[in-house]
Amino acid sequence: MSRKKMNISSKGERIRKIRELASLTQKEFGRRVGCSQDNVSKIETGESNPSKPLELNICREFGVSEIWLRDGTGPIYKEEVRERPVDYGFDVPPGIPEDIPVLGGGRGEFSEDGYPVGHGYGRVRRPYDVRDPRAFAVEVKGDSMSPRYEEGDIVVCSPAKGYRSGDYCVVITEEGASLVKRVHERGNHFILSSIAPGYDPILLKKSEVRAIHKIVWKKER
């Protein structure tokens, strides 16, 4: 990709330029930064403005200078910026990797505390505001949670966040299954609900559940 300086008048045009330099369609670009194709289109045409988290994800994913994306000044790529480093919203503490493991939906290996064992089958970039060193991601399987979570989407869990009844979570059973569901507590049971019609709620005793981790971020396929 070209490293020359660019001065493009609107933020939407600058985002379109980033996408074109990466040779991506709007759908492919959206999947990389956690944004729908429709939203990418509206941002590029000036119908809507990108959120701060989305801007930070774009900078991190494509190595773009936040200064250039914000106001169009200076070089486009962050490695050419010498005035100050790109601010991603937080400093990753020592020992916390910049990416996190991705586990396949269904079954996986989990510790007695319900944390993933090993490194998963892949990695995904750590979202800018997820500082939890035990954060992990799960690839959604099936259509039971459509349209909120589609098959192939990547959801990120932060065990440090905890959860409340009614949250969308990844539920780890004592048998080692990982289920993406909406969780409600009822006495000594958990009710795991789907969104798509045709799926009955799953009733589990609390003794059948190893861990429940709240979903804090989604990357669309």
C-alpha positions in Angstrom: 0.0 0.0 0.0 1.1 3.6 -0.7 2.8 5.5 2.2 2.3 9.0 0.8 0.5 11.7 2.8 -3.2 12.2 2.0 -5.6 15.0 2.8 -9.2 14.0 2.2 -11.9 16.4 3.3 -14.4 14.2 5.2 -13.9 11.4 7.7 -16.2 9.1 5.6 -14.0 9.6 2.6 -10.9 8.8 4.6 -12.5 5.6 5.8 -13.4 4.7 2.3 -9.8 5.3 1.3 -8.6 3.0 4.0 -11.0 0.3 2.7 -9.9 0.8 -0.9 -6.2 0.7 0.0 -6.9 -2.7 1.7 -8.8 -3.9 -1.4 -11.8 -4.8 0.6 -15.5 -4.7 -0.1 -17.7 -2.8 2.4 -18.9 -6.2 3.8 -15.3 -7.5 4.2 -14.2 -4.2 5.8 -17.1 -4.3 8.2 -16.3 -7.8 9.3 -12.7 -6.8 10.1 -13.7 -3.9 12.3 -17.0 -5.2 13.8 -19.4 -3.1 11.8 -22.3 -4.0 9.4 -22.0 -3.4 5.7 -25.0 -1.0 5.8 -23.3 1.1 8.5 -20.0 1.2 6.5 -21.9 2.5 3.5 -23.7 5.2 5.5 -20.4 6.3 7.1 -18.6 6.5 3.7 -21.4 8.6 2.2 -21.7 10.9 5.3 -25.1 9.8 6.4 -23.8 8.8 9.8 -20.6 9.3 11.8 -18.4 6.5 13.1 -18.3 5.9 16.9 -15.1 6.4 18.8 -14.7 2.7 19.4 -15.1 2.0 15.7 -12.5 4.6 14.8 -10.1 3.0 17.3 -10.8 -0.5 15.8 -10.1 0.8 12.3 -6.8 2.4 13.4 -5.7 -0.8 15.2 -6.8 -3.2 12.4 -5.2 -1.3 9.5 -2.3 0.5 11.2 -3.8 3.9 10.5 -2.8 7.1 12.3 -5.6 8.3 14.6 -4.6 11.9 13.9 -5.0 11.3 10.1 -8.4 9.6 10.5 -9.6 12.4 12.8 -8.7 15.4 10.8 -6.8 14.3 7.7 -3.4 15.8 8.6 -0.1 14.0 8.6 0.8 10.6 7.2 -1.9 8.0 6.9 0.0 5.1 8.6 0.8 5.2 12.3 4.4 3.9 11.9 5.2 7.2 10.1 3.8 9.4 13.0 6.6 10.7 15.2 4.8 13.5 17.0 3.0 11.1 19.5 1.8 7.5 19.5 -1.6 6.5 18.4 -4.0 6.4 21.4 -6.1 3.2 21.5 -7.9 4.3 24.7 -5.8 2.3 27.1 -2.3 0.9 27.6 -2.1 -2.9 27.5 -0.5 -3.9 30.9 2.6 -6.0 30.7 1.9 -9.7 30.1 -1.5 -9.1 28.4 -1.3 -10.0 24.7 -2.8 -7.8 22.1 -4.9 -10.7 20.7 -7.0 -13.3 22.4 -7.8 -17.0 21.7 -10.8 -18.0 19.7 -12.6 -21.3 20.6 -15.0 -23.1 18.3 -18.6 -23.1 19.4 -19.9 -26.4 20.8 -17.3 -28.2 22.8 -13.9 -27.1 24.1 -11.4 -27.7 26.9 -12.0 -25.7 30.0 -10.4 -25.6 33.5 -12.4 -26.4 36.6 -13.1 -22.6 36.9 -14.5 -22.5 33.4 -11.5 -20.8 31.7 -10.2 -22.0 28.3 -7.3 -24.4 28.4 -4.6 -23.8 25.7 -4.8 -21.2 22.9 -7.9 -22.1 21.0 -7.8 -22.7 17.2 -7.1 -19.1 16.3 -6.6 -15.6 17.5 -8.6 -12.3 17.2 -7.3 -8.8 17.9 -8.2 -7.7 21.4 -10.9 -5.0 21.3 -9.5 -1.7 22.4 -11.6 -1.6 25.7 -11.2 -5.2 26.8 -8.4 -5.3 29.4 -9.3 -8.6 31.0 -6.2 -10.9 30.7 -8.5 -13.9 30.7 -10.7 -12.6 27.9 -11.4 -15.2 25.2 -13.6 -15.5 22.1 -16.0 -18.0 20.8 -17.2 -18.6 17.2 -20.9 -18.8 17.1 -22.3 -22.1 15.6 -25.9 -22.5 14.4 -28.7 -20.0 14.0 -30.4 -20.2 17.4 -29.3 -16.7 18.4 -30.1 -15.0 15.0 -30.3 -12.2 14.3 -28.3 -10.9 17.3 -25.5 -13.4 16.8 -25.2 -15.1 13.4 -23.3 -18.3 12.6 -19.6 -17.5 12.1 -19.7 -14.3 14.3 -17.0 -14.0 16.9 -18.1 -13.1 20.4 -15.7 -12.0 23.1 -16.2 -12.8 26.8 -14.7 -11.0 29.7 -14.8 -13.2 32.8 -13.8 -10.2 35.0 -17.1 -8.4 34.1 -19.4 -10.9 35.9 -22.9 -11.3 34.6 -26.5 -10.6 35.7 -29.7 -12.5 35.0 -30.9 -11.5 31.5 -27.4 -11.0 30.0 -26.2 -12.7 26.8 -23.4 -15.1 27.8 -21.3 -18.1 26.9 -22.3 -20.9 29.3 -19.8 -23.6 30.0 -21.4 -26.9 31.1 -19.8 -29.5 33.3 -19.7 -31.7 30.2 -17.5 -29.2 28.4 -20.0 -27.7 26.1 -20.0 -23.9 25.4 -23.4 -22.4 24.6 -24.1 -18.9 23.4 -27.4 -18.0 25.1 -29.4 -15.5 27.1 -29.2 -16.5 30.7 -31.9 -16.2 33.4 -31.6 -17.5 37.0 -34.6 -19.2 38.5 -33.9 -20.6 42.0 -31.5 -23.5 41.6 -31.6 -23.5 37.8 -30.5 -21.5 34.8 -32.8 -21.0 31.9 -30.9 -20.6 28.6 -33.0 -18.9 26.0 -32.5 -18.6 22.2 -33.7 -15.8 20.0 -34.7 -17.5 16.8 -38.1 -19.2 16.8 -38.4 -22.9 17.0 -35.8 -23.4 19.8 -37.1 -24.4 23.3 -35.4 -23.0 26.4 -32.7 -25.2 28.0 -33.1 -25.8 31.7 -30.0 -26.6 33.6 -29.3 -27.2 37.3 -26.7 -24.9 38.7 -24.7 -28.0 39.5 -24.6 -28.7 35.7 -22.9 -25.4 34.9 -19.2 -24.9 35.3 -19.1 -21.2 34.4 -21.0 -18.3 32.8 -19.1 -15.5 31.1 -20.7 -12.3 29.8 -20.4 -11.4 26.1 -18.9 -7.9 25.9 -18.1 -7.6 22.1 -19.1 -9.1 18.8 -17.2 -9.2 15.5 -19.4 -10.0 12.6 -18.4 -12.6 10.1 
